[in-house]
Amino acid sequence: MDFVNRTLASSLALFSAAFLLASQEARADIFSFTDERGVVHFTNIPGLDKRYKLIHREVRNVMPRSGQVWMPSEADIQRFGGIIQTAASSHGVETALVHAVITAESGYNPNAVSRKGATGLMQLMPDTARRYGVQNMFDPVQNIHGGVRYLRDLLAMFNGNVELAVAGYNAGENAVIRHGNRIPPYAETVNYVPKVIGIYQRFRARPG
């Protein structure tokens, strides 16, 4: 193994360790650049060197370790409140449910990207974005309208059952159907549904 390959392997090992450590924190953004010898460098420290460019933005964990329901700040809610209200009214979805999904999915971070490639406020997957004509998943208006239309279709598909619609949003509608129109027994989905429902109920109880 030549010097460049050894260095690259070492850099990748350091990157993996840094990523695992960073992923245990609230958020892990990864930056990288390739030097003149072809060696790839990684860091999770922004501004360390101007050559580093952001290559991975990790979705922050919006749930506290205590298990209590995390709620966004009023500023977060108001920032996108107008877009959410318009999309919810246009597509016949309850505003509180849209807020709940955004809270659980991205914590109101329009630049969030998950490890699986889900993007934006409502964490649209590329196939879902294409299905609903979303050309720029980072655009809050397009992202929210696409996500709300998907929620609308899921609610219609499962006869207004919010839990099944939320399960479908997380695992895909086909997974819910395959399991007899029940919440799929996937650990992520089993945890996701009550989390969203809890946030949904909190939003429904908000004044106004």
N, C-alpha and C positions, 0 to 999 in steps of 0.2 A: 504494500500500500504506500503510494507516494505521499509527500508532505501535504499536498493540497487535499487529498482524500482523507488523510489522517485528521487534518484540521477541520474539514467539513464534518467528519463523523463526530469529532469532539464537540463542535459547535451544535450539531443536532442533538447530541446527548444533553448538553447544557440547556438547550432550548426546551427539551422534553421535561427536564427537571424543573426549570423555571415555570413552564406552563402548568405543570401539576400543582406546584406551590401556589401560583397565582390564581388558579381556578378555585382554590379553597377560600380565596378572599371574595370580596363583594364583586370584583370585576377584574378581568385580566385582558389587557390590550397588548398585543405582540407587535414589535417593530423589527424590521430586517433590512439589510443591504448586502450586496455582493461586492467584495473589494476587487482590486485590479488583478489579483491572482486567482479569482474565481471562488474564493472562500466566502461562504455565506455566514453572516453574523446575525444573532438574534438578541433582543433585550425586551424586557417589559417596563423599562424606565423611559418615559418620553423625554425628548430634549437632550439625551445623552450625547448625540452626535447628529449633525444636520443631515447626514447621509441616510440615517434610519428612516424608513417609511412604514406607516401603519399597514400591516397585512392581515390582522385579525382583531376584530372587536368583539369581546365576549359579552353576552347578555348578563347583566348583573343579577344576582340572586335577590329578588325583591321580598323574600320572606325571611323574617328574623329567625335566628336559631331557636328561639323559645317556642316557635310554632304558632305564635300569635299572628292574627291577620295583619299584614302590612297594608297601610293605606298611604296613598301619595299625598303630597302637600297640596294646599289649595291653589298654589301657583301652578303646579303641574296640571291640575284638573282644568283650571281656567285657560291655560295656554292653548289647549286643543279642544276646549269645550264647545266652541262655535262649530267647528268642523264635525265633531261627534254628534252634536244636536242635529245638524243638517242631514248628515248621513243616516242617522237613526230614523228621523222623520221621513226621509225620502224612501227608505227601504222597509219601513214598518217593523223596526227592531227597537226594543226598549233601550233607552239611553243608558240606564244603569247597567245593563248587560254588556254593552259596548265598553263602558268604562272598566267594568270588571275584567273583561278579557285583556284589555290594554294593560291594566295594572299587573295582571299575572304574567302576561307575555313579555312585556318590555320595560315595565316600570316607567312608561311615558318617555322612553328614550327613542327618538325617531331614527337614530343611527345604529340601533342594536342589530347584531347579526349572530345567530346561534351557530353552534358547531355543525348542525345539520343544514345550514344555509337559509333558515327562516330569517326574514328581514323586516326591519321597520317596526312601527308602533304595534301593529297587530301580528307581527312575525309571520308574514305570508311566505309560504314556500313558492319557489319559482313556478311550479306547475299551476298552483292556485292563482298566482298573479296573472299568468297567461290566460287562464280560464275566464278571469273577470276583467281582462283588458288593462291590467295595471302595467304600465310601461316603466315607471320609475318607482321602485318599491320604497325608496327613501323619502319620496314626496308624501308628506302627511295626508294631504287631501286624497291622492290616489290610493294610498295604502289603507286608509280608514274606510273609504267607500268600497274598496275591494273586499276587505275583511267583513264589513257589515253585510254586504250582499251574500257572502259565503254563509254568515250566521243566519241570514234570512232563509236561505235555501235549506240549511240544516234543520232549522225550526220547522219548516214546512214538511221536510222529509220525515221527521220524527213526530209529527202531529202536535207541535208546540211543546214537546217535552224538553225543558231547558237543560236538564242533566245530560240527556242523550245528545243534544245539539252541541253542548260543550265538549262532551267526550269525542264527538265527531270532529270538532275543531282541532282537538289535540292529536287524535289517532287516525283521523280520516273516516269518512262516512262508511266506507266499505268494511272497516274493522268492526264498527258497531253492528252493521247488518250481518256480518259473518258470525257474530256472537249472539244472534237471536234478538237483535235490537236491545241489547244490554250493554252496560259499560264494559269495554274489553278488559280482560284481566292483566293489563300491563301495569307494572308498578308506577310508571310515570303518569299514566292516565288515571289510575285509581287515586293517586294523590292530587292530581290536577283538578279533577271535577269538584271535590268538596272545597278546594281552595278558591276556585272561581265562584262557586255558589255562595261561599261565605262573604267574599268581597262584594258580590252582586247584592246580597241582602243588606250589607252595610251602605251601599250606594242608594238602594231603595229607601232606606231609613233616613237619608240625609234631608235636612229641611229644604223645601222647594223642589 
